[in-house]
Amino acid sequence: MPKERLEYEGDFYVPENIVAYTGDLSNNPTVYFKQIMEDGNIKFGHITQTHERDKINIGREMVESDPTYTLENETIDNEYISVERVNNEIIHPSRGPHTVVGPNDNLIRDELAQSITKHKGCKKMYTRDYIQEQMDFIKQEPKIGDQIEQLADLNQELEEIMDQYVDTYPEHTKDLLQMKSELKGKVGNEYFKLVEERKEQKAALEASKNSKKEKKASKTGRKWSFSSFSRAQNKDKKPKEKSNNASKDNQKSNNNKKKRSFSFKR
């Protein structure tokens, strides 16, 4: 499967917009980002770097905007934690309190900014977007065999994502299974289409090889015919040579006879 991720909200997830973090600064903290727009609207999001639901909840959160957004540490159910609110409604409770990053906390900001380069993509819980992103990357592979292999890997990852999704949100099982079926169909259709294309390519290649063999055999056959013709010509020449030799022998014999006759007369 391709390791590339499409950069999500690159203009927002920048060091200048880091405002806080939760967890250990040196051990994959969750990093919070906020940007106050000219119209008073507030854009917000965070990057989660480690989580028990690692199949769906690692990476960049979907960016939202609302003028009523707040980020505060509060006690909820006897736990002191970081809480994000919109219209005074909790939209994201964290696992612990956050530490504010001030304008002059440059060393801390530089440390936290590593999360931006480590996690370029949106969280895989936004599964439709993730699957489409990966399929687009796979299409760029030059070899059809690599595309097929990576689609098989993506299908396996989709299984893992959706299994964790259902375990996390069992109350939404029906909708999640419907989405799983939809996305597996999408990946599967592309997979089997490419499998058929590869079969056609192999068949065409085999046909091309056979055609070359036939042409080569045809040329070889013509060479043998020429050789046979040459041998036939040589065979025709040999008897003539024998005939000439025989004629010479007869001449020698007659000469000898003449010599003997002449000698006899003497």
N, C-alpha and C positions, 0 to 999 in steps of 0.2 A: 504494500500500500504506500502511496506517496507520502513523504514526510512533510511536504509543503503545507502551509496554512495560508489562506488568504488573509491579509492584514485587515482587521476589523477596526473601524473608527480610528484610523491613524492620526487624524488631526486632533482628536480628543484625548486619546491615551498617550499623553506626553508628560515629561517630568514636571513642567510648570503647573499642571493641574492636580498634582498629588497633594492631598490635604490631610491624610491620616493613614494609619495601618493598625491591624490587629495581629496578635501573635508575637513570636520572637523575631526581632529585626533580622537576625542572621540565619533564620531557618524558615524560609518560604512564607513570609507573612502575607496576609491578604491586604492589598493596597487599594485605598479609596481615592477616587478622582472627582473633582467638582469644578465646574466652569460657570461663572455668572455672565450671562449674555447681556448685550446692550439694552435689550428690551425688558430686562429684569427677570427673564426666564432663567432657570438653573438646570444645566445638564449635569448628570451624575451617572456614575458607574464604578465598578471595582474589578480587580483581577484576583481571582482565587488561585493560589499556587499549590495547595495541598488540601485534600478533603477525603473523608471516608468513601464518599460517592464519587470515586475518581473517574468513572466512565462518563459522567454527565456534568460534573460541577467543577471542572478545572478549566481555567482560561478567562477570557474577558467576558464580563457580564454585558448583556444587551443595554446599550445606552438609552436613557430616558431623559425627559426634561419636564420640569414643573416648577412654578415659582414658589410653591409651598414646601419644597423639599427641605428636610433637616437631617442632620447627623448628630446624635447625642448619645452619651453614656447614661443608661438608666437601669434601675433595678426592676427586673421583670421576673415574677415567680421566684423571688428571693435570690435571683442571680443578677450580678452587676455586669451588664453587657452593652455592646454598641448597638444602637437601633437607628435604622433609617425610616423616616416617615414622609408620607405625602398626604396633605389634607388631614394631618394628625393621625393618619392610619399607618400602622406598622406594615412596611413592605419588605423589610429584610432585617431580622434579628441576627446578630453575629454570635460567635461562640465565646466571645470575651469582650472586654472593653477595648476601645481604640485609643491610640496615642496620636495626638495632633502633631502635624508636621508644619512648622511655621515658615514664614518667608525666608528666614536666614538659616534654616537647618539644611544647608547645602550638602553636607556629608551624608546625612540621613536620606535626603532626597536622591542622591546619587546611588546609594545602596538600594533603595526601593525601585529606582528606575530600571534595574536589571529585570524586573518582572515584565517590563514592556517588551524587551527583546526575547525573553524566554517564552512568552505566551502571546503570539501574534493573533491567534484566532479566537473567534467567539466560542463560548461554551458549547459542548456537544449536546446539551439538553435542548438546544434549538436544532433538533435533529434534521428536519427537512433541509434547512440551510446548509448544514454540515455535509449531508449526503450529496447534495447538488454540487457543492464546492469541490468535494473529492472526485466526483465523476467528471467534472470539468478538467481537473488536473490529470486524471487518468487518460482522457482523450488526447492529451498532448504527448503521451508516450509514443515514440516512433514505431515500436515493435508491437504487433498485435498480440503476441504471446505474453508480453509484459502487461498489456492492458487486461487480458483475461485473468492472469494471476492476481493482479491488484484488485480487480472487481470481486474475485473470490474472497480475498482478505477483507475487503470492505463489507461484504455480506456477513462475514463472521463477526466483525466489529459491530455491525448493526444489531446483531443478535445480543451481544453483550450489553450494548447501550440500552436497548429496550428492556432486557431482563432487569437491569438495575433500576430503570425508570419505573417499572411495574412494582418492584419491591419497595421503592421509595414512596410511590403514590398509588397504593392499592385501590383507593377510592376511584381512580381514573382508569382502571384496568381495561374496561371496554374500549374507551377512546384510544388508549395507548396501543392496544392490540390491533385496532383498525389502522392506525398510523404505521405500525410495524408491517402489516400485510401490504399496505400501499407502497412503502419504501422498498420492501424486499422484491415486490413485483417490478419496480422501476429498475433496481440493480440487476435482477434476474433477466429481464428482457434484454438489457444491454449486453449482459454476459453471453446469453445464448445466441444473440445476433452475431457477436464477434466469433463465437465458436464455429458457426456456420460459414462465416467469411474465411476463417482460417482453413476450413475443409476445402472450400472452393479454391483458395490459393494453392494448397497442396496438390489438389487435383490438376490445376492448370500447370503447375511446375512439373508434375509427373508426365503430363501429356507433352510438354515441351521437351523433356529429356528423351522420351520415347521417339519423338519426331526427329531429334538429332541423331539418335541411334540408327533409325531407319535410313536417314540420308547418308550416314557414314557407311552403312552396310551396302547401300546402293552403289556408292562410289567404289567400294572395295570389290564388288562384283564385276564392275566394268574393268578394273585393273586385271583381274584374273582372266577375263575373256581376252584381253590384249596379250597377256602372257601365253595363253594357250595358242592363240593365233601365231605368236612368234615361234613357239616350239614346233608348231605344225610346219611353218616355213622352213625351219632348220632341218626337220625330218625330210622334207622334200629335196633339200639341197644335198644331203648326205649320199643318196643313191647316185646322184650325178657325179659326185666326187669318186665314188667307187668305180663308176663306168669309165671315167677318165683314167683312173689308175689301171684298170683292166686293159684299156687300149694301149697304155704305155708298156704294160707287161707283154702284150702280144707283139708290139714292135720290137722289144728286146729279144723275144723268142725268135722272131723271124730273122733278126740280125745275127743271132747266134747260129741259126740254121745256115744262113748265108756264109757265115765265117767257116762253119764246119764243111760246107760244100766246097768252098774255095780251097780249104785246106786239103780236103779229100782229093780234089782235082790235081793238086800239086803232088 
